[in-house]
Amino acid sequence: MRLRRYLPNLSLLLAFDGLMRCGSVTGAARELGLTQSTVSRLVQTLEEQLGQPLFLRHRRRLIPTDAASRYHQDVSAALDLIQRGSMSLIANPEGGSINLAVLPTFGTRWLAPRLPAFMTRHPGILVNLTTRFQSVSFSTEPFDAAIIYHQGETMQDHSLRLFDESLTACASPAFLAAHPISEPDDLTSLVLLHLQTRPDAWADWFRGQGAQAMPSGGMVMDQFSMMIQAAISGLGVALLPDYLARQEIAEGHLLPILRPAVPGRGAYLLVWPRTQAESRPLVHFRDWLAAEVA
């Protein structure tokens, strides 16, 4: 049974959230469409219910305490979750939805082109996408699942391994015409494009070519999409996951260099929290993904 003392009225939480975000009673009142005195009274009522001071009163200003800042993180996450749930129910009352965190380039280049097939098979289920670089905390963020890049053998308890990453070096046709490459040593004087989150990728690629050492230096980027455009523009040699390289090669934007699809160190996983393991929309999405990568 939920204890009402620990479940403040929504109007109290909205006033508290507005005050924390706006930084002033005036701003919160304007945003919420209330008077300043009403916002102040709601916040005071919240403090009385919790038995804790959340703000220091100084010259008609409310200064949040450290406890208020910590509490606001939880309140803000809870309000976001309620809002997303309400929006999903209104937009799609019959089928449900999946709030999915996904790596940016994976989402745009691999997942998005395939989603129409899922929507056709499951027309009542909406897939809401949010791109994320960092790891996802299911306990504090309103996600039902995430597609992540994972290195190492340890698998998460609730996960589906989609496919291992393999690496293909590519460059534009014009770049290769000006800089012919027939062996790994030919890359020593060229600009290599590195991804920030894959510091060992080029070393793995050179070992996969049978080379002992790799050149140092190059340009570092934080997204594969940026690296692809840089390579197409002739800035240097890109090292791409093979699923991305195949698409650019098929479209004639880039050409492969030496041995393609060298094994990398990581894999792409679909992960989800224990609380969502039996969610009907997620089960359908998980089964569909498994069939796609089979």
Backbone as CSV, one residue per row, in Angstrom:
resi,resn,N_x,N_y,N_z,CA_x,CA_y,CA_z,C_x,C_y,C_z
1,MET,0.845,-1.191,0.000,0.000,0.000,0.000,0.882,1.243,0.000
2,ARG,0.565,2.221,-0.820,1.337,3.454,-0.867,0.920,4.374,0.278
3,LEU,1.897,4.968,0.951,1.631,5.855,2.083,1.445,7.280,1.578
4,ARG,0.300,7.869,1.877,-0.032,9.188,1.335,0.923,10.269,1.810
5,ARG,1.519,10.078,2.981,2.457,11.093,3.464,3.617,11.283,2.489
6,TYR,4.009,10.185,1.834,5.149,10.248,0.920,4.715,10.470,-0.525
7,LEU,3.432,10.743,-0.730,2.915,11.023,-2.068,2.198,12.372,-2.058
8,PRO,2.957,13.467,-2.101,2.341,14.797,-2.081,1.412,15.009,-3.272
9,ASN,0.449,15.857,-3.082,-0.479,16.231,-4.142,0.302,16.772,-5.347
10,LEU,-0.204,16.477,-6.549,0.500,16.881,-7.764,0.679,18.394,-7.846
11,SER,-0.290,19.165,-7.362,-0.162,20.627,-7.419,1.017,21.107,-6.574
12,LEU,1.288,20.432,-5.459,2.438,20.798,-4.635,3.741,20.514,-5.374
13,LEU,3.797,19.357,-6.030,5.022,18.980,-6.747,5.258,19.879,-7.957
14,LEU,4.181,20.267,-8.650,4.341,21.148,-9.806,4.837,22.524,-9.378
15,ALA,4.349,23.023,-8.256,4.828,24.311,-7.758,6.299,24.217,-7.370
16,PHE,6.665,23.141,-6.684,8.062,22.928,-6.305,8.950,22.804,-7.538
17,ASP,8.520,22.010,-8.513,9.291,21.824,-9.740,9.441,23.139,-10.499
18,GLY,8.354,23.892,-10.601,8.429,25.174,-11.299,9.372,26.142,-10.627
19,LEU,9.338,26.189,-9.299,10.229,27.078,-8.566,11.687,26.677,-8.749
20,MET,11.963,25.369,-8.719,13.344,24.909,-8.890,13.854,25.204,-10.293
21,ARG,13.019,25.018,-11.295,13.464,25.243,-12.671,13.570,26.721,-13.016
22,CYS,12.609,27.519,-12.561,12.581,28.943,-12.915,13.495,29.783,-12.034
23,GLY,13.764,29.295,-10.822,14.663,30.025,-9.939,14.032,31.150,-9.165
24,SER,12.727,31.350,-9.351,12.054,32.417,-8.615,10.567,32.109,-8.523
25,VAL,9.933,32.665,-7.473,8.496,32.498,-7.327,7.768,33.177,-8.476
26,THR,8.276,34.339,-8.891,7.648,35.075,-9.990,7.633,34.246,-11.265
27,GLY,8.787,33.658,-11.602,8.870,32.840,-12.814,7.985,31.619,-12.745
28,ALA,7.968,30.945,-11.582,7.135,29.757,-11.432,5.658,30.114,-11.535
29,ALA,5.262,31.233,-10.920,3.865,31.657,-10.970,3.443,31.966,-12.402
30,ARG,4.314,32.633,-13.138,3.994,32.967,-14.530,3.838,31.690,-15.359
31,GLU,4.737,30.739,-15.170,4.688,29.494,-15.946,3.453,28.671,-15.621
32,LEU,3.079,28.617,-14.347,1.968,27.777,-13.908,0.617,28.472,-13.994
33,GLY,0.629,29.762,-14.260,-0.621,30.507,-14.317,-1.242,30.706,-12.950
34,LEU,-0.407,30.875,-11.931,-0.862,31.072,-10.557,-0.345,32.402,-10.030
35,THR,-0.849,32.802,-8.884,-0.304,33.991,-8.238,0.954,33.607,-7.461
36,GLN,1.791,34.612,-7.185,3.011,34.348,-6.427,2.687,33.816,-5.031
37,SER,1.656,34.356,-4.424,1.302,33.918,-3.081,0.836,32.458,-3.086
38,THR,0.153,32.044,-4.159,-0.286,30.650,-4.256,0.905,29.711,-4.376
39,VAL,1.884,30.069,-5.210,3.088,29.238,-5.352,3.801,29.122,-4.011
40,SER,3.961,30.246,-3.319,4.634,30.228,-2.013,3.880,29.347,-1.021
41,ARG,2.556,29.426,-1.042,1.754,28.625,-0.110,1.858,27.139,-0.431
42,LEU,1.858,26.783,-1.727,1.966,25.379,-2.114,3.309,24.790,-1.704
43,VAL,4.362,25.561,-1.896,5.694,25.087,-1.513,5.780,24.916,0.000
44,GLN,5.212,25.863,0.744,5.217,25.760,2.204,4.422,24.530,2.670
45,THR,3.306,24.253,2.009,2.511,23.068,2.355,3.308,21.793,2.093
46,LEU,4.070,21.767,1.003,4.916,20.608,0.701,5.957,20.408,1.789
47,GLU,6.572,21.500,2.230,7.567,21.401,3.297,6.939,20.855,4.576
48,GLU,5.743,21.299,4.885,5.068,20.830,6.095,4.735,19.346,5.996
49,GLN,4.316,18.904,4.813,3.979,17.490,4.653,5.216,16.611,4.767
50,LEU,6.326,17.079,4.217,7.558,16.294,4.260,8.278,16.429,5.597
51,GLY,7.950,17.491,6.354,8.634,17.721,7.610,10.068,18.165,7.433
52,GLN,10.364,18.752,6.266,11.726,19.185,5.954,11.700,20.547,5.279
53,PRO,12.579,21.465,5.672,12.683,22.739,4.934,13.364,22.514,3.590
54,LEU,12.772,23.003,2.549,13.339,22.858,1.212,14.000,24.146,0.719
55,PHE,13.643,25.278,1.346,14.170,26.565,0.904,14.540,27.405,2.120
56,LEU,15.575,28.213,1.939,15.944,29.219,2.930,15.302,30.538,2.509
57,ARG,14.653,31.217,3.440,14.004,32.494,3.141,14.985,33.620,3.429
58,HIS,15.313,34.399,2.393,16.263,35.498,2.560,15.808,36.677,1.718
59,ARG,15.353,37.726,2.389,14.927,38.951,1.711,13.923,38.653,0.599
60,ARG,12.885,37.944,0.976,11.766,37.615,0.090,12.177,36.677,-1.048
61,ARG,13.373,36.097,-0.945,13.813,35.123,-1.935,13.790,33.735,-1.301
62,LEU,13.533,32.705,-2.139,13.566,31.317,-1.697,14.810,30.663,-2.299
63,ILE,15.731,30.279,-1.430,16.992,29.687,-1.872,16.938,28.186,-1.581
64,PRO,17.016,27.315,-2.619,16.880,25.875,-2.384,18.036,25.313,-1.561
65,THR,17.706,24.396,-0.679,18.719,23.691,0.100,19.305,22.562,-0.743
66,ASP,20.386,21.959,-0.248,20.956,20.797,-0.934,19.935,19.659,-0.999
67,ALA,19.168,19.516,0.075,18.134,18.471,0.092,17.092,18.725,-0.992
68,ALA,16.740,19.988,-1.214,15.771,20.323,-2.262,16.301,19.955,-3.637
69,SER,17.585,20.202,-3.863,18.186,19.872,-5.163,18.152,18.369,-5.409
70,ARG,18.449,17.595,-4.365,18.411,16.138,-4.521,16.976,15.658,-4.741
71,TYR,16.062,16.226,-3.975,14.657,15.827,-4.092,14.107,16.176,-5.477
72,HIS,14.544,17.315,-6.012,14.034,17.743,-7.308,14.439,16.788,-8.422
73,GLN,15.594,16.156,-8.324,15.987,15.188,-9.338,14.959,14.065,-9.432
74,ASP,14.509,13.562,-8.292,13.515,12.491,-8.289,12.150,12.993,-8.750
75,VAL,11.757,14.170,-8.258,10.461,14.720,-8.635,10.400,15.002,-10.131
76,SER,11.465,15.586,-10.666,11.496,15.912,-12.089,11.391,14.649,-12.942
77,ALA,12.130,13.595,-12.555,12.072,12.338,-13.310,10.671,11.736,-13.248
78,ALA,10.032,11.811,-12.063,8.685,11.254,-11.911,7.672,12.028,-12.749
79,LEU,7.766,13.357,-12.768,6.842,14.160,-13.554,7.034,13.901,-15.054
80,ASP,8.301,13.731,-15.476,8.553,13.406,-16.879,7.903,12.075,-17.251
81,LEU,8.020,11.110,-16.352,7.450,9.786,-16.614,5.930,9.856,-16.720
82,ILE,5.306,10.589,-15.816,3.848,10.740,-15.863,3.429,11.440,-17.154
83,GLN,4.167,12.483,-17.530,3.825,13.218,-18.744,3.947,12.340,-19.977
84,ARG,5.037,11.564,-20.057,5.221,10.681,-21.208,4.120,9.620,-21.266
85,GLY,3.783,9.064,-20.086,2.733,8.059,-20.055,1.403,8.619,-20.505
86,SER,1.072,9.832,-20.071,-0.188,10.462,-20.458,-0.212,10.768,-21.954
87,MET,0.911,11.277,-22.482,0.986,11.570,-23.909,0.816,10.299,-24.737
88,SER,1.446,9.216,-24.272,1.346,7.949,-24.988,-0.084,7.427,-24.972
89,LEU,-0.753,7.539,-23.831,-2.124,7.059,-23.725,-3.061,7.854,-24.627
90,ILE,-2.870,9.174,-24.657,-3.730,10.016,-25.486,-3.482,9.766,-26.973
91,ALA,-2.182,9.636,-27.343,-1.842,9.462,-28.758,-2.162,8.061,-29.264
92,ASN,-2.087,7.078,-28.366,-2.223,5.697,-28.814,-2.881,4.857,-27.723
93,PRO,-4.175,5.044,-27.480,-4.816,4.409,-26.331,-4.907,2.895,-26.408
94,GLU,-4.781,2.316,-27.617,-4.992,0.879,-27.752,-3.700,0.069,-27.748
95,GLY,-2.628,0.624,-28.311,-1.466,-0.226,-28.570,-0.307,-0.106,-27.610
96,GLY,-0.142,1.006,-26.944,1.013,1.192,-26.084,2.186,1.774,-26.853
97,SER,3.297,1.980,-26.154,4.458,2.607,-26.780,5.731,2.104,-26.119
98,ILE,6.849,2.406,-26.777,8.172,2.085,-26.256,8.993,3.365,-26.304
99,ASN,9.521,3.773,-25.178,10.452,4.901,-25.134,11.859,4.320,-25.193
100,LEU,12.516,4.513,-26.340,13.787,3.841,-26.623,14.919,4.844,-26.720
101,ALA,15.981,4.623,-25.951,17.212,5.392,-26.097,18.101,4.649,-27.091
102,VAL,18.679,5.382,-28.035,19.438,4.712,-29.092,20.651,5.561,-29.475
103,LEU,21.720,4.897,-29.857,22.910,5.602,-30.332,22.562,6.379,-31.601
104,PRO,23.047,7.621,-31.742,22.582,8.484,-32.838,22.708,7.874,-34.231
105,THR,23.914,7.458,-34.623,24.094,6.968,-35.988,23.433,5.617,-36.187
106,PHE,23.459,4.772,-35.163,22.759,3.492,-35.245,21.267,3.738,-35.467
107,GLY,20.722,4.715,-34.750,19.306,5.006,-34.876,18.931,5.505,-36.260
108,THR,19.715,6.424,-36.801,19.357,7.024,-38.086,19.697,6.118,-39.272
109,ARG,20.803,5.380,-39.189,21.264,4.599,-40.340,20.775,3.155,-40.339
110,TRP,20.632,2.540,-39.155,20.237,1.124,-39.129,18.786,0.943,-38.700
111,LEU,18.410,1.563,-37.582,17.088,1.284,-37.018,15.958,1.992,-37.764
112,ALA,16.088,3.300,-37.974,14.989,4.077,-38.559,14.512,3.530,-39.906
113,PRO,15.412,3.131,-40.821,14.912,2.592,-42.096,14.118,1.297,-41.940
114,ARG,14.314,0.582,-40.838,13.618,-0.698,-40.630,12.311,-0.534,-39.849
115,LEU,12.153,0.591,-39.159,10.982,0.759,-38.304,9.650,0.709,-39.046
116,PRO,9.537,1.189,-40.296,8.253,1.052,-40.982,7.748,-0.389,-41.041
117,ALA,8.669,-1.356,-41.166,8.266,-2.758,-41.197,7.671,-3.170,-39.856
118,PHE,8.262,-2.681,-38.760,7.712,-2.988,-37.441,6.346,-2.343,-37.268
119,MET,6.218,-1.091,-37.705,4.949,-0.387,-37.561,3.847,-1.056,-38.387
120,THR,4.221,-1.620,-39.528,3.242,-2.326,-40.354,2.779,-3.601,-39.666
121,ARG,3.706,-4.298,-39.044,3.362,-5.552,-38.369,2.618,-5.307,-37.060
122,HIS,2.964,-4.200,-36.374,2.333,-3.875,-35.090,1.832,-2.428,-35.157
123,PRO,0.747,-2.170,-35.866,0.308,-0.790,-36.123,-0.118,-0.029,-34.870
124,GLY,-0.402,-0.727,-33.769,-0.842,-0.024,-32.575,0.270,0.409,-31.654
125,ILE,1.525,0.038,-31.958,2.644,0.324,-31.052,3.491,1.461,-31.604
126,LEU,3.707,2.474,-30.775,4.556,3.600,-31.150,5.948,3.405,-30.557
127,VAL,6.965,3.737,-31.341,8.343,3.695,-30.862,8.864,5.123,-30.810
128,ASN,9.072,5.636,-29.603,9.588,6.992,-29.415,11.099,6.918,-29.234
129,LEU,11.840,7.622,-30.084,13.293,7.522,-30.096,13.929,8.756,-29.482
130,THR,14.926,8.526,-28.635,15.758,9.589,-28.080,17.208,9.166,-28.247
131,THR,18.018,10.007,-28.891,19.417,9.646,-29.092,20.213,9.918,-27.820
132,ARG,21.102,8.992,-27.521,21.913,9.103,-26.317,23.322,8.590,-26.597
133,PHE,24.335,9.344,-26.144,25.719,8.875,-26.178,26.056,8.114,-24.900
134,GLN,25.611,8.680,-23.769,25.979,8.141,-22.474,25.123,6.930,-22.123
135,SER,25.561,6.219,-21.086,24.786,5.093,-20.597,23.458,5.592,-20.031
136,VAL,22.477,4.706,-19.994,21.128,5.048,-19.559,20.886,4.487,-18.165
137,SER,20.278,5.283,-17.300,19.884,4.828,-15.979,18.371,4.628,-15.977
138,PHE,17.926,3.381,-16.012,16.493,3.112,-16.072,15.777,3.518,-14.784
139,SER,16.523,3.598,-13.688,15.888,3.949,-12.415,15.560,5.436,-12.318
140,THR,16.250,6.268,-13.090,16.036,7.714,-12.996,15.585,8.348,-14.305
141,GLU,15.581,7.590,-15.410,15.207,8.153,-16.700,14.021,7.376,-17.278
142,PRO,13.142,8.056,-18.008,11.885,7.431,-18.460,12.034,6.612,-19.740
143,PHE,12.953,5.651,-19.746,13.150,4.797,-20.911,12.685,3.377,-20.607
144,ASP,12.070,2.751,-21.606,11.652,1.355,-21.486,12.758,0.402,-21.923
145,ALA,13.648,0.885,-22.782,14.737,0.055,-23.297,15.773,0.979,-23.927
146,ALA,16.914,0.405,-24.275,17.979,1.182,-24.919,18.777,0.260,-25.829
147,ILE,19.286,0.817,-26.896,20.244,0.106,-27.748,21.606,0.728,-27.486
148,ILE,22.539,-0.096,-27.014,23.835,0.397,-26.580,24.956,-0.345,-27.297
149,TYR,26.143,0.229,-27.249,27.360,-0.456,-27.692,28.074,-0.947,-26.444
150,HIS,28.394,-2.227,-26.405,28.939,-2.848,-25.193,30.226,-3.580,-25.530
151,GLN,31.273,-3.328,-24.741,32.538,-4.040,-24.895,32.715,-5.035,-23.758
152,GLY,33.346,-6.157,-24.061,33.591,-7.162,-23.038,32.640,-8.328,-23.159
153,GLU,32.920,-9.375,-22.408,32.125,-10.591,-22.472,30.901,-10.545,-21.577
154,THR,30.954,-9.748,-20.505,29.855,-9.725,-19.540,28.600,-9.161,-20.184
155,MET,27.539,-9.943,-20.134,26.257,-9.503,-20.687,25.365,-8.989,-19.566
156,GLN,24.557,-7.990,-19.855,23.600,-7.517,-18.870,22.479,-8.547,-18.722
157,ASP,21.874,-8.591,-17.522,20.859,-9.605,-17.221,19.701,-9.568,-18.206
158,HIS,19.229,-8.389,-18.511,18.077,-8.254,-19.396,18.563,-7.606,-20.694
159,SER,18.980,-8.429,-21.635,19.561,-7.894,-22.862,19.412,-8.890,-24.004
160,LEU,19.458,-8.358,-25.208,19.457,-9.142,-26.432,20.645,-8.694,-27.258
161,ARG,21.558,-9.616,-27.569,22.716,-9.279,-28.383,22.269,-9.192,-29.840
162,LEU,22.418,-8.027,-30.442,21.979,-7.829,-31.819,23.025,-8.342,-32.794
163,PHE,24.211,-7.748,-32.768,25.319,-8.273,-33.580,26.626,-7.680,-33.092
164,ASP,27.709,-8.410,-33.358,29.041,-7.941,-33.011,29.464,-6.855,-33.998
165,GLU,30.309,-5.967,-33.521,30.805,-4.916,-34.410,32.029,-5.405,-35.170
166,SER,32.027,-5.191,-36.473,33.205,-5.414,-37.301,33.535,-4.104,-37.998
167,LEU,34.781,-3.947,-38.391,35.292,-2.653,-38.827,35.786,-2.697,-40.270
168,THR,35.428,-1.678,-41.037,35.887,-1.542,-42.418,36.435,-0.135,-42.623
169,ALA,37.662,-0.061,-43.109,38.270,1.243,-43.421,37.800,1.690,-44.801
170,CYS,37.469,2.974,-44.912,36.910,3.507,-46.166,37.493,4.893,-46.455
171,ALA,37.473,5.240,-47.711,37.830,6.599,-48.122,37.074,6.914,-49.402
172,SER,37.034,8.172,-49.751,36.302,8.576,-50.954,37.076,8.137,-52.197
173,PRO,36.379,7.909,-53.309,37.074,7.540,-54.555,38.139,8.553,-54.946
174,ALA,37.861,9.835,-54.796,38.853,10.858,-55.160,40.078,10.777,-54.251
175,PHE,39.846,10.542,-52.954,40.963,10.439,-52.010,41.849,9.255,-52.366
176,LEU,41.243,8.120,-52.703,42.039,6.931,-53.030,42.731,7.070,-54.376
177,ALA,42.147,7.837,-55.285,42.821,8.084,-56.563,44.096,8.889,-56.344
178,ALA,44.059,9.808,-55.372,45.233,10.632,-55.073,46.208,9.915,-54.141
179,HIS,45.696,8.953,-53.347,46.525,8.237,-52.373,46.265,6.737,-52.493
180,PRO,46.820,6.082,-53.478,46.572,4.643,-53.646,47.051,3.849,-52.422
181,ILE,46.259,2.850,-52.024,46.593,2.037,-50.855,46.555,0.570,-51.259
182,SER,47.694,-0.109,-51.113,47.764,-1.534,-51.436,48.215,-2.371,-50.254
183,GLU,48.685,-1.721,-49.175,49.115,-2.426,-47.972,48.981,-1.485,-46.781
184,PRO,48.958,-2.020,-45.554,48.760,-1.168,-44.370,49.766,-0.029,-44.246
185,ASP,51.007,-0.262,-44.649,52.022,0.791,-44.508,51.694,2.034,-45.329
186,ASP,50.852,1.887,-46.347,50.499,3.041,-47.176,49.678,4.069,-46.404
187,LEU,49.164,3.675,-45.227,48.357,4.613,-44.439,49.199,5.456,-43.488
188,THR,50.497,5.198,-43.393,51.316,5.870,-42.374,51.365,7.383,-42.561
189,SER,51.251,7.852,-43.783,51.344,9.299,-44.039,49.973,9.945,-44.240
190,LEU,48.900,9.175,-44.027,47.552,9.692,-44.279,46.852,10.059,-42.973
191,VAL,45.832,10.896,-43.086,45.040,11.292,-41.924,44.020,10.190,-41.626
192,LEU,44.090,9.650,-40.414,43.139,8.638,-39.979,42.077,9.303,-39.111
193,LEU,40.831,8.961,-39.355,39.716,9.541,-38.609,39.335,8.593,-37.477
194,HIS,39.387,9.083,-36.236,39.139,8.283,-35.043,37.803,8.666,-34.422
195,LEU,37.119,7.686,-33.827,35.931,7.963,-33.039,36.324,8.040,-31.568
196,GLN,35.803,9.058,-30.901,36.158,9.325,-29.510,35.937,8.111,-28.608
197,THR,34.855,7.377,-28.825,34.510,6.257,-27.949,35.139,4.935,-28.379
198,ARG,35.955,4.939,-29.458,36.615,3.715,-29.920,38.122,3.965,-30.032
199,PRO,38.817,4.242,-28.928,40.229,4.606,-29.008,41.128,3.499,-29.544
200,ASP,40.699,2.232,-29.448,41.543,1.117,-29.885,41.125,0.552,-31.231
201,ALA,40.174,1.185,-31.895,39.621,0.602,-33.114,40.667,0.476,-34.223
202,TRP,41.445,1.533,-34.430,42.445,1.453,-35.496,43.503,0.402,-35.188
203,ALA,43.887,0.254,-33.934,44.857,-0.788,-33.575,44.301,-2.166,-33.904
204,ASP,43.010,-2.381,-33.622,42.370,-3.653,-33.954,42.365,-3.878,-35.466
205,TRP,42.086,-2.822,-36.208,42.028,-2.947,-37.667,43.405,-3.307,-38.231
206,PHE,44.451,-2.637,-37.762,45.797,-2.942,-38.264,46.192,-4.369,-37.926
207,ARG,45.857,-4.840,-36.731,46.149,-6.237,-36.396,45.380,-7.179,-37.311
208,GLY,44.141,-6.793,-37.646,43.349,-7.618,-38.555,43.914,-7.670,-39.957
209,GLN,44.746,-6.691,-40.319,45.403,-6.693,-41.624,46.756,-7.402,-41.582
210,GLY,47.134,-7.897,-40.393,48.426,-8.559,-40.251,49.574,-7.604,-40.019
211,ALA,49.275,-6.331,-39.723,50.320,-5.341,-39.464,50.614,-5.301,-37.967
212,GLN,51.828,-5.010,-37.591,52.246,-5.006,-36.196,52.017,-3.672,-35.503
213,ALA,52.093,-2.593,-36.253,51.976,-1.272,-35.632,51.042,-0.409,-36.462
214,MET,50.583,0.647,-35.848,49.705,1.578,-36.549,50.247,2.994,-36.424
215,PRO,49.941,3.861,-37.397,50.376,5.250,-37.296,49.686,5.947,-36.136
216,SER,50.345,6.952,-35.585,49.733,7.749,-34.518,49.152,9.026,-35.115
217,GLY,48.302,9.695,-34.336,47.731,10.958,-34.782,46.471,10.773,-35.601
218,GLY,45.965,11.874,-36.098,44.733,11.858,-36.868,43.700,12.793,-36.262
219,MET,42.492,12.739,-36.784,41.406,13.585,-36.313,40.445,12.755,-35.472
220,VAL,40.005,13.321,-34.343,39.091,12.629,-33.431,37.703,13.263,-33.544
221,MET,36.679,12.431,-33.665,35.306,12.911,-33.801,34.417,12.163,-32.819
222,ASP,33.234,12.723,-32.541,32.364,12.102,-31.535,31.167,11.375,-32.129
223,GLN,31.011,11.397,-33.464,29.904,10.691,-34.092,30.352,10.069,-35.403
224,PHE,29.818,8.884,-35.720,30.133,8.256,-36.997,29.588,9.070,-38.155
225,SER,28.444,9.725,-37.982,27.876,10.511,-39.070,28.833,11.626,-39.484
226,MET,29.497,12.244,-38.494,30.473,13.288,-38.801,31.688,12.691,-39.501
227,MET,32.110,11.502,-39.042,33.250,10.848,-39.664,32.961,10.487,-41.120
228,ILE,31.750,10.010,-41.375,31.373,9.650,-42.743,31.447,10.869,-43.659
229,GLN,30.896,11.985,-43.215,30.926,13.194,-44.039,32.352,13.688,-44.243
230,ALA,33.181,13.556,-43.203,34.580,13.971,-43.334,35.290,13.118,-44.370
231,ALA,35.042,11.813,-44.355,35.683,10.923,-45.330,35.183,11.211,-46.744
232,ILE,33.872,11.411,-46.891,33.320,11.723,-48.209,33.923,13.016,-48.755
233,SER,34.198,13.964,-47.856,34.789,15.250,-48.271,36.281,15.152,-48.551
234,GLY,36.875,13.991,-48.281,38.286,13.801,-48.591,39.252,14.208,-47.500
235,LEU,38.759,14.309,-46.249,39.638,14.720,-45.160,40.580,13.607,-44.713
236,GLY,40.198,12.360,-44.941,41.046,11.262,-44.500,40.348,9.930,-44.646
237,VAL,40.861,8.941,-43.903,40.359,7.572,-43.974,39.493,7.303,-42.756
238,ALA,38.266,6.873,-42.975,37.337,6.582,-41.887,37.381,5.099,-41.550
239,LEU,37.214,4.798,-40.273,37.075,3.415,-39.822,35.664,3.268,-39.278
240,LEU,34.836,2.516,-40.007,33.408,2.469,-39.719,32.963,1.061,-39.338
241,PRO,31.923,0.968,-38.499,31.265,-0.336,-38.344,30.829,-0.820,-39.722
242,ASP,30.980,-2.107,-39.960,30.742,-2.625,-41.301,29.317,-2.376,-41.784
243,TYR,28.331,-2.348,-40.851,26.953,-2.123,-41.296,26.779,-0.722,-41.866
244,LEU,27.572,0.246,-41.389,27.545,1.592,-41.950,28.366,1.661,-43.230
245,ALA,29.532,1.014,-43.217,30.406,1.047,-44.386,29.717,0.453,-45.609
246,ARG,29.006,-0.663,-45.434,28.343,-1.313,-46.576,27.355,-0.373,-47.251
247,GLN,26.641,0.408,-46.445,25.658,1.333,-47.015,26.350,2.421,-47.828
248,GLU,27.411,3.006,-47.278,28.113,4.081,-47.996,28.806,3.545,-49.243
249,ILE,29.312,2.315,-49.177,29.967,1.701,-50.335,28.941,1.417,-51.429
250,ALA,27.766,0.891,-51.020,26.724,0.575,-52.004,26.236,1.829,-52.721
251,GLU,26.236,2.958,-52.013,25.783,4.214,-52.618,26.883,4.939,-53.376
252,GLY,28.102,4.374,-53.362,29.206,4.939,-54.128,29.899,6.119,-53.481
253,HIS,29.570,6.417,-52.229,30.192,7.553,-51.557,31.606,7.233,-51.083
254,LEU,31.835,5.985,-50.683,33.126,5.569,-50.162,33.524,4.242,-50.793
255,LEU,34.826,3.943,-50.720,35.354,2.668,-51.194,36.076,1.973,-50.043
256,PRO,36.010,0.625,-49.979,36.691,-0.093,-48.899,38.191,-0.166,-49.132
257,ILE,38.931,-0.269,-48.047,40.392,-0.351,-48.107,40.834,-1.686,-47.517
258,LEU,41.609,-2.442,-48.302,42.178,-3.718,-47.871,41.081,-4.659,-47.354
259,ARG,41.374,-5.459,-46.320,40.420,-6.469,-45.847,39.253,-5.794,-45.115
260,PRO,38.016,-6.042,-45.548,36.866,-5.441,-44.853,36.417,-6.289,-43.667
261,ALA,35.514,-5.738,-42.874,34.843,-6.454,-41.782,35.818,-7.136,-40.829
262,VAL,36.796,-6.381,-40.342,37.723,-6.895,-39.330,37.011,-6.927,-37.976
263,PRO,37.078,-8.032,-37.242,36.379,-8.084,-35.950,36.827,-6.977,-35.001
264,GLY,35.844,-6.324,-34.353,36.132,-5.315,-33.345,36.031,-5.898,-31.952
265,ARG,35.871,-5.030,-30.960,35.866,-5.484,-29.567,34.492,-5.502,-28.925
266,GLY,33.486,-4.930,-29.574,32.205,-4.763,-28.908,31.042,-5.312,-29.704
267,ALA,29.868,-5.110,-29.155,28.634,-5.573,-29.787,27.521,-4.581,-29.483
268,TYR,26.466,-4.651,-30.277,25.290,-3.827,-30.064,24.237,-4.669,-29.350
269,LEU,23.699,-4.113,-28.267,22.733,-4.819,-27.445,21.456,-3.998,-27.303
270,LEU,20.336,-4.695,-27.223,19.095,-4.106,-26.723,19.026,-4.469,-25.249
271,VAL,18.890,-3.478,-24.379,18.809,-3.724,-22.936,17.534,-3.097,-22.400
272,TRP,17.022,-3.674,-21.305,15.787,-3.164,-20.707,15.794,-3.459,-19.212
273,PRO,15.038,-2.704,-18.430,14.969,-2.953,-16.987,14.079,-4.154,-16.679
274,ARG,14.278,-4.731,-15.529,13.500,-5.895,-15.114,12.005,-5.586,-15.135
275,THR,11.645,-4.350,-14.780,10.227,-3.986,-14.693,9.528,-4.000,-16.043
276,GLN,10.292,-3.947,-17.133,9.699,-3.920,-18.468,9.803,-5.264,-19.184
277,ALA,10.321,-6.277,-18.501,10.611,-7.553,-19.165,9.384,-8.170,-19.823
278,GLU,8.204,-7.997,-19.226,6.991,-8.602,-19.764,6.074,-7.589,-20.439
279,SER,6.567,-6.384,-20.672,5.765,-5.375,-21.357,5.414,-5.843,-22.767
280,ARG,4.136,-5.840,-23.103,3.712,-6.355,-24.409,4.353,-5.611,-25.583
281,PRO,4.362,-4.259,-25.591,5.034,-3.574,-26.700,6.518,-3.931,-26.802
282,LEU,7.204,-4.029,-25.653,8.631,-4.338,-25.693,8.873,-5.771,-26.140
283,VAL,8.028,-6.697,-25.723,8.175,-8.091,-26.165,8.051,-8.174,-27.683
284,HIS,7.061,-7.494,-28.261,6.900,-7.494,-29.720,8.119,-6.867,-30.400
285,PHE,8.600,-5.758,-29.854,9.744,-5.072,-30.448,10.993,-5.935,-30.345
286,ARG,11.193,-6.587,-29.216,12.357,-7.448,-29.015,12.331,-8.635,-29.968
287,ASP,11.166,-9.254,-30.133,11.062,-10.389,-31.045,11.307,-9.941,-32.496
288,TRP,10.794,-8.772,-32.831,10.998,-8.259,-34.190,12.475,-7.968,-34.434
289,LEU,13.156,-7.352,-33.470,14.590,-7.083,-33.628,15.381,-8.371,-33.803
290,ALA,15.052,-9.387,-32.997,15.755,-10.657,-33.091,15.609,-11.249,-34.488
291,ALA,14.416,-11.136,-35.069,14.204,-11.637,-36.432,14.969,-10.816,-37.458
292,GLU,15.053,-9.498,-37.249,15.762,-8.621,-38.175,17.251,-8.969,-38.245
293,VAL,17.855,-9.227,-37.094,19.303,-9.461,-37.087,19.647,-10.909,-37.362
294,ALA,18.611,-11.781,-37.379,18.882,-13.188,-37.701,19.282,-13.332,-39.159
